[in-house]
Amino acid sequence: MYRTNTCGELRLTHLQQTVTLSGWVQRVRRMGGMTFVDLRDRYGTTQLVFNRESASAELCDRAEHMGREWVIRATGTVMERSSKNPNIPTGDIEIAVSEMQVLNQSEVPPFTIEDETDGGDDLRMRFRYLDLRRHCVRSNMELRHRMALEVRKYLDGEGFIEVETPMLIKSTPEGARDFVVPSRMNPGQFYALPQSPQTFKQLLMVSGFDRYFQIVKCFRDEDLRADRQPEFTQIDCEMSFVEQEDVLTTFEGMTKHLFRTIRGVEIADTFPRMAWHDAMKYYGSDKPDTRFDMRFVELMDVLKGHGFGVFDSAAYIGGICAKGAASYTRKQLDALTDFVKRPQIGAKGMVYARVEADGNVKSSVDKFYSQETLQELRKTMGAEPNDLILILSGDDIMKTRKQLCELRLEMGAQLGLRDKNTFSCLWVVDFPLFEWDEETQRFYAMHHPFTSPKPEDIPLLDTDPGAVRANAYDMVINGVEVGGGSIRIHDSALQQKMFELLGFTHEKAQEQFGFLMNAFKYGAPPHGGLAYGLDRWVSLFAGLDSIRDCIAFPKNNAGRDVMIDAPSAIDDTQLDELFLALKPHEN
Amino acid sequence: MYRTNTCGELRLTHLQQTVTLSGWVQRVRRMGGMTFVDLRDRYGTTQLVFNRESASAELCDRAEHMGREWVIRATGTVMERSSKNPNIPTGDIEIAVSEMQVLNQSEVPPFTIEDETDGGDDLRMRFRYLDLRRHCVRSNMELRHRMALEVRKYLDGEGFIEVETPMLIKSTPEGARDFVVPSRMNPGQFYALPQSPQTFKQLLMVSGFDRYFQIVKCFRDEDLRADRQPEFTQIDCEMSFVEQEDVLTTFEGMTKHLFRTIRGVEIADTFPRMAWHDAMKYYGSDKPDTRFDMRFVELMDVLKGHGFGVFDSAAYIGGICAKGAASYTRKQLDALTDFVKRPQIGAKGMVYARVEADGNVKSSVDKFYSQETLQELRKTMGAEPNDLILILSGDDIMKTRKQLCELRLEMGAQLGLRDKNTFSCLWVVDFPLFEWDEETQRFYAMHHPFTSPKPEDIPLLDTDPGAVRANAYDMVINGVEVGGGSIRIHDSALQQKMFELLGFTHEKAQEQFGFLMNAFKYGAPPHGGLAYGLDRWVSLFAGLDSIRDCIAFPKNNAGRDVMIDAPSAIDDTQLDELFLALKPHEN
């Protein structure tokens, strides 16, 4: 038997019991005739004592010579500590060891196994199995486990059935790039790994499953960034005989359940619903961070026509009011100007106006504006003494709003308004059905081709497709889009029309999605659903900057697993069996 | 709003309530001025009545003209039925409909949506979304959902953490054939889809996760049969600081939990443990069906040397005793002889002996054996009056035992001893570590290369590898191997030695499993685990003959999804991006 207890469980109530623990050596300290060892496992750390007065010299010698991360089993008696450690739950006791066996030695690890480690990113990725030993990393995986379990419990309670949809499916060129899998039994043909189980969950609705969900791996072969991985996990859901409001209510319930069970936060209120148009107008983003207000105010009427060329020629002038920030120094304001001018943001410049304690407004463009106009600015912005008004302008409304969005988020961060332990939830609704792409001169589905237009907008499909609103919705928490979905088209003819508007020929639509449109001919119910990004949601709850930190074995930016060294070359026999040849390439 | 209630929920307690239901038209019947419609959803069926005396002619006309599988919404009043249907929970009531809307029409489905359908296998696979509408098919998916959920609840309660391991990993030629995924970002290189998360779960033990599980898709590119699919689902588990008995106890607990919560069966007893050697000796199989006894009895001593050439030259003679089957007719016995002679089984012939009511034994080889010898046979077999003794012999012990195993299972089935609602659980233990392969003249790992030999057998690794027993175990229920696992090697040097015995060069072992052996150098704990085949287990609980019936969207024997028509050709641009070319092949 390896242990009677874990390293996190012994207390003063266990005094004088003989126990056996197994775990990793966190630290060995020698003090006089005593050797203290911190023994660690997933559940905690317990102090072992090897005392030369009561234990054998041989045992104490062996204890002294143990290294960090050795795996041992120790048997001894639970004793009260003379100097207690109030920082850990087992800090009142220690084990006076009488027997000890080394189960496995360890080389000196390449970085320290502590929350604050000396290991760099690359080293920790290469030795991910050691990085995962650190409490702060492993606890993210525990959080992920608990979140997934609570999602399942909640959805099961609401009558949802988890159904596994296939991983080896059919490649569809629309949307992101597929990972493909050559078929040995069907030479020259390929499966694709799913980007989402979208069509399968819709087929399950056609099958009358009524309420489906699945926590499922999805795949996209796209270039990577901090919050993208080639494989990611979705909480995928679909319901039949529902309207948009039914879906929102159900998943608000799930979200509140997660806040309650995982974060201990009770959310009583219904989540606000914000039209996509308003989100863009007031926050310059379809995923506004509503932990703080600082909405955009349009200033065309106030600031145009006063001889300031930049504004006079602008298609958009917008401002935000940073409460109490009038004390910003010239240096801080210059830094903000530099911030908005960075290539990633691309604004040409920033205008500011301070509201002084006496109510006077001092701006960086005072020479163009009278105090009267500046007071009008102040009124329009709702600014009060000691507030700072920041203004951006530009030729392109959407682009300038995006720049102002970045500035707003930066100011929110600087003013401490984006606390990771404060949560603000929101539904963004009424998305446009289509996005126009200038480059290819065609419409793309903003959500996906299965999204239903709002019934009242259907006539516009023929006359003004760009104005059609979709029955689509995103759930946004703290400026992070954690999930999104839509009411789907369940009518075969309307689905066919959507594919036409998206530039599919009849043949191409049939070839790729014929099975779905065919299914719609046999009694498809009205249905809708949504999908959450589990990785993002766990990151949000864990306060992480990157989704990588909540994935046990993530890939790097080149799509490589540097720990196992994958991908890698395969044998020629494997290629032959698949009827494949490699073409020349530069590596 | 689409519905106030589901089609499975209304009872006499709802009388006179106005309700709205949505669902599929199962059947339309006209009787006098009334039209009866059975409306179906996942939850049940409710009878709608359209009565020309109280409802409008237009409404009744529309009702009469609805077809099977149309989707409708109907509003009306809950009424007591005059002729009740005691076979369904809603059989006491019906809905007098006052309003009805067709939500979607349906073409006539290609087969009837009933438990007993007129659709053949191929048609039902092509229209799988309609096949899944049938209650008997959908209920398998519901069972699967509940089993997976109960597994998660149980394991969570036991401190197991579900961790998602990657799907895009590294190809290893050892074992079954991998599905591979070409990497666009790493030209000429491939990921593999996991055959199991084996190495990752062992790394998680090295990381101190202590108790891991995952319900996870796995992939094998092998030729298919009824109980094999290219993608299948494992319940994958691993524990640290455990010995074999700890693992068996934990998963016996899980199994009992599933029997209790899913099948309503309480199993009080500890599962019997049977050595692999005994399983082969007494049942000719490493997964004996222990719902019935009928053990093999070796008959070499009794039957050899009496001048019957077939037996005299045999390396093995074994018999089974079929209780009460002495009444088998000549025709039945001939059929059994034909059965064992089938090419799949390959026995040369079968000898039988009847114990008559007076105790006399009559055999098919009477001319070689005296009644005295036949009485000795009877005694050795433990046969009583009216029992039937069936005997096979052959030159190859293992092969003959397998033939006798098939005969035993067939007799068990014929005698009604293999009831699908009776369950017999068993652990088969003490597997050999290696299997010798005559063709390639090398040892293969019987379980996998990470399985630990029994400590007391380690010295035999150098002298007699074939005799080394493994700390490996299979859980067998009703002759189905539902799961299996082992205590793993956690010592870097022993793991290296295993790879040597399996014919890996040092370089090859390093290239493929270096990351694991390297990980073992940094304090790997003793660990072990197992994996269950979820598909098989669900099939067993559902009483299905094929795992296909518990998979929502299975592949056919050619690895094709005939519904979505995958795999399929991909665009040349996709091939170019992957630096791949197709080689000539015949299709």
Boltz contact constraints between the chains, C-beta under 6 A:
constraints:
  - contact:
      token1: [A, 2]
      token2: [B, 241]
      max_distance: 6.0
  - contact:
      token1: [A, 3]
      token2: [B, 241]
      max_distance: 6.0
  - contact:
      token1: [A, 22]
      token2: [B, 241]
      max_distance: 6.0
  - contact:
      token1: [A, 24]
      token2: [B, 523]
      max_distance: 6.0
  - contact:
      token1: [A, 42]
      token2: [B, 208]
      max_distance: 6.0
  - contact:
      token1: [A, 42]
      token2: [B, 210]
      max_distance: 6.0
  - contact:
      token1: [A, 69]
      token2: [B, 522]
      max_distance: 6.0
  - contact:
      token1: [A, 69]
      token2: [B, 523]
      max_distance: 6.0
  - contact:
      token1: [A, 70]
      token2: [B, 523]
      max_distance: 6.0
  - contact:
      token1: [A, 71]
      token2: [B, 523]
      max_distance: 6.0
  - contact:
      token1: [A, 71]
      token2: [B, 525]
      max_distance: 6.0
  - contact:
      token1: [A, 103]
      token2: [B, 526]
      max_distance: 6.0
  - contact:
      token1: [A, 104]
      token2: [B, 523]
      max_distance: 6.0
  - contact:
      token1: [A, 104]
      token2: [B, 524]
      max_distance: 6.0
  - contact:
      token1: [A, 106]
      token2: [B, 522]
      max_distance: 6.0
  - contact:
      token1: [A, 106]
      token2: [B, 523]
      max_distance: 6.0
  - contact:
      token1: [A, 107]
      token2: [B, 521]
      max_distance: 6.0
  - contact:
      token1: [A, 109]
      token2: [B, 522]
      max_distance: 6.0
  - contact:
      token1: [A, 129]
      token2: [B, 203]
      max_distance: 6.0
  - contact:
      token1: [A, 129]
      token2: [B, 206]
      max_distance: 6.0
  - contact:
      token1: [A, 129]
      token2: [B, 207]
      max_distance: 6.0
  - contact:
      token1: [A, 129]
      token2: [B, 519]
      max_distance: 6.0
  - contact:
      token1: [A, 130]
      token2: [B, 522]
      max_distance: 6.0
  - contact:
      token1: [A, 132]
      token2: [B, 207]
      max_distance: 6.0
  - contact:
      token1: [A, 133]
      token2: [B, 207]
      max_distance: 6.0
  - contact:
      token1: [A, 133]
      token2: [B, 208]
      max_distance: 6.0
  - contact:
      token1: [A, 141]
      token2: [B, 163]
      max_distance: 6.0
  - contact:
      token1: [A, 142]
      token2: [B, 161]
      max_distance: 6.0
  - contact:
      token1: [A, 145]
      token2: [B, 161]
      max_distance: 6.0
  - contact:
      token1: [A, 145]
      token2: [B, 162]
      max_distance: 6.0
  - contact:
      token1: [A, 149]
      token2: [B, 156]
      max_distance: 6.0
  - contact:
      token1: [A, 156]
      token2: [B, 149]
      max_distance: 6.0
  - contact:
      token1: [A, 161]
      token2: [B, 142]
      max_distance: 6.0
  - contact:
      token1: [A, 161]
      token2: [B, 145]
      max_distance: 6.0
  - contact:
      token1: [A, 162]
      token2: [B, 145]
      max_distance: 6.0
  - contact:
      token1: [A, 163]
      token2: [B, 141]
      max_distance: 6.0
  - contact:
      token1: [A, 163]
      token2: [B, 552]
      max_distance: 6.0
  - contact:
      token1: [A, 166]
      token2: [B, 553]
      max_distance: 6.0
  - contact:
      token1: [A, 167]
      token2: [B, 217]
      max_distance: 6.0
  - contact:
      token1: [A, 167]
      token2: [B, 231]
      max_distance: 6.0
  - contact:
      token1: [A, 168]
      token2: [B, 231]
      max_distance: 6.0
  - contact:
      token1: [A, 169]
      token2: [B, 566]
      max_distance: 6.0
  - contact:
      token1: [A, 170]
      token2: [B, 564]
      max_distance: 6.0
  - contact:
      token1: [A, 170]
      token2: [B, 566]
      max_distance: 6.0
  - contact:
      token1: [A, 170]
      token2: [B, 568]
      max_distance: 6.0
  - contact:
      token1: [A, 171]
      token2: [B, 570]
      max_distance: 6.0
  - contact:
      token1: [A, 179]
      token2: [B, 181]
      max_distance: 6.0
  - contact:
      token1: [A, 180]
      token2: [B, 570]
      max_distance: 6.0
  - contact:
      token1: [A, 181]
      token2: [B, 179]
      max_distance: 6.0
  - contact:
      token1: [A, 181]
      token2: [B, 181]
      max_distance: 6.0
  - contact:
      token1: [A, 183]
      token2: [B, 567]
      max_distance: 6.0
  - contact:
      token1: [A, 184]
      token2: [B, 221]
      max_distance: 6.0
  - contact:
      token1: [A, 185]
      token2: [B, 558]
      max_distance: 6.0
  - contact:
      token1: [A, 185]
      token2: [B, 559]
      max_distance: 6.0
  - contact:
      token1: [A, 186]
      token2: [B, 567]
      max_distance: 6.0
  - contact:
      token1: [A, 187]
      token2: [B, 585]
      max_distance: 6.0
  - contact:
      token1: [A, 188]
      token2: [B, 582]
      max_distance: 6.0
  - contact:
      token1: [A, 188]
      token2: [B, 585]
      max_distance: 6.0
  - contact:
      token1: [A, 189]
      token2: [B, 567]
      max_distance: 6.0
  - contact:
      token1: [A, 189]
      token2: [B, 568]
      max_distance: 6.0
  - contact:
      token1: [A, 189]
      token2: [B, 569]
      max_distance: 6.0
  - contact:
      token1: [A, 190]
      token2: [B, 567]
      max_distance: 6.0
  - contact:
      token1: [A, 190]
      token2: [B, 570]
      max_distance: 6.0
  - contact:
      token1: [A, 191]
      token2: [B, 566]
      max_distance: 6.0
  - contact:
      token1: [A, 191]
      token2: [B, 567]
      max_distance: 6.0
  - contact:
      token1: [A, 203]
      token2: [B, 129]
      max_distance: 6.0
  - contact:
      token1: [A, 206]
      token2: [B, 129]
      max_distance: 6.0
  - contact:
      token1: [A, 207]
      token2: [B, 129]
      max_distance: 6.0
  - contact:
      token1: [A, 207]
      token2: [B, 132]
      max_distance: 6.0
  - contact:
      token1: [A, 207]
      token2: [B, 133]
      max_distance: 6.0
  - contact:
      token1: [A, 208]
      token2: [B, 42]
      max_distance: 6.0
  - contact:
      token1: [A, 208]
      token2: [B, 133]
      max_distance: 6.0
  - contact:
      token1: [A, 210]
      token2: [B, 42]
      max_distance: 6.0
  - contact:
      token1: [A, 217]
      token2: [B, 167]
      max_distance: 6.0
  - contact:
      token1: [A, 221]
      token2: [B, 184]
      max_distance: 6.0
  - contact:
      token1: [A, 231]
      token2: [B, 167]
      max_distance: 6.0
  - contact:
      token1: [A, 231]
      token2: [B, 168]
      max_distance: 6.0
  - contact:
      token1: [A, 241]
      token2: [B, 2]
      max_distance: 6.0
  - contact:
      token1: [A, 241]
      token2: [B, 3]
      max_distance: 6.0
  - contact:
      token1: [A, 241]
      token2: [B, 22]
      max_distance: 6.0
  - contact:
      token1: [A, 515]
      token2: [B, 563]
      max_distance: 6.0
  - contact:
      token1: [A, 515]
      token2: [B, 564]
      max_distance: 6.0
  - contact:
      token1: [A, 519]
      token2: [B, 129]
      max_distance: 6.0
  - contact:
      token1: [A, 521]
      token2: [B, 107]
      max_distance: 6.0
  - contact:
      token1: [A, 522]
      token2: [B, 69]
      max_distance: 6.0
  - contact:
      token1: [A, 522]
      token2: [B, 106]
      max_distance: 6.0
  - contact:
      token1: [A, 522]
      token2: [B, 109]
      max_distance: 6.0
  - contact:
      token1: [A, 522]
      token2: [B, 130]
      max_distance: 6.0
  - contact:
      token1: [A, 523]
      token2: [B, 24]
      max_distance: 6.0
  - contact:
      token1: [A, 523]
      token2: [B, 69]
      max_distance: 6.0
  - contact:
      token1: [A, 523]
      token2: [B, 70]
      max_distance: 6.0
  - contact:
      token1: [A, 523]
      token2: [B, 71]
      max_distance: 6.0
  - contact:
      token1: [A, 523]
      token2: [B, 104]
      max_distance: 6.0
  - contact:
      token1: [A, 523]
      token2: [B, 106]
      max_distance: 6.0
  - contact:
      token1: [A, 524]
      token2: [B, 104]
      max_distance: 6.0
  - contact:
      token1: [A, 525]
      token2: [B, 71]
      max_distance: 6.0
  - contact:
      token1: [A, 552]
      token2: [B, 163]
      max_distance: 6.0
  - contact:
      token1: [A, 553]
      token2: [B, 166]
      max_distance: 6.0
  - contact:
      token1: [A, 558]
      token2: [B, 185]
      max_distance: 6.0
  - contact:
      token1: [A, 559]
      token2: [B, 185]
      max_distance: 6.0
  - contact:
      token1: [A, 563]
      token2: [B, 515]
      max_distance: 6.0
  - contact:
      token1: [A, 564]
      token2: [B, 170]
      max_distance: 6.0
  - contact:
      token1: [A, 564]
      token2: [B, 515]
      max_distance: 6.0
  - contact:
      token1: [A, 566]
      token2: [B, 169]
      max_distance: 6.0
  - contact:
      token1: [A, 566]
      token2: [B, 170]
      max_distance: 6.0
  - contact:
      token1: [A, 566]
      token2: [B, 191]
      max_distance: 6.0
  - contact:
      token1: [A, 567]
      token2: [B, 183]
      max_distance: 6.0
  - contact:
      token1: [A, 567]
      token2: [B, 186]
      max_distance: 6.0
  - contact:
      token1: [A, 567]
      token2: [B, 189]
      max_distance: 6.0
  - contact:
      token1: [A, 567]
      token2: [B, 190]
      max_distance: 6.0
  - contact:
      token1: [A, 567]
      token2: [B, 191]
      max_distance: 6.0
  - contact:
      token1: [A, 568]
      token2: [B, 170]
      max_distance: 6.0
  - contact:
      token1: [A, 568]
      token2: [B, 189]
      max_distance: 6.0
  - contact:
      token1: [A, 569]
      token2: [B, 189]
      max_distance: 6.0
  - contact:
      token1: [A, 570]
      token2: [B, 171]
      max_distance: 6.0
  - contact:
      token1: [A, 570]
      token2: [B, 180]
      max_distance: 6.0
  - contact:
      token1: [A, 570]
      token2: [B, 190]
      max_distance: 6.0
  - contact:
      token1: [A, 579]
      token2: [B, 583]
      max_distance: 6.0
  - contact:
      token1: [A, 579]
      token2: [B, 585]
      max_distance: 6.0
  - contact:
      token1: [A, 580]
      token2: [B, 580]
      max_distance: 6.0
  - contact:
      token1: [A, 581]
      token2: [B, 581]
      max_distance: 6.0
  - contact:
      token1: [A, 581]
      token2: [B, 583]
      max_distance: 6.0
  - contact:
      token1: [A, 582]
      token2: [B, 188]
      max_distance: 6.0
  - contact:
      token1: [A, 583]
      token2: [B, 579]
      max_distance: 6.0
  - contact:
      token1: [A, 583]
      token2: [B, 581]
      max_distance: 6.0
  - contact:
      token1: [A, 585]
      token2: [B, 187]
      max_distance: 6.0
  - contact:
      token1: [A, 585]
      token2: [B, 188]
      max_distance: 6.0
  - contact:
      token1: [A, 585]
      token2: [B, 579]
      max_distance: 6.0
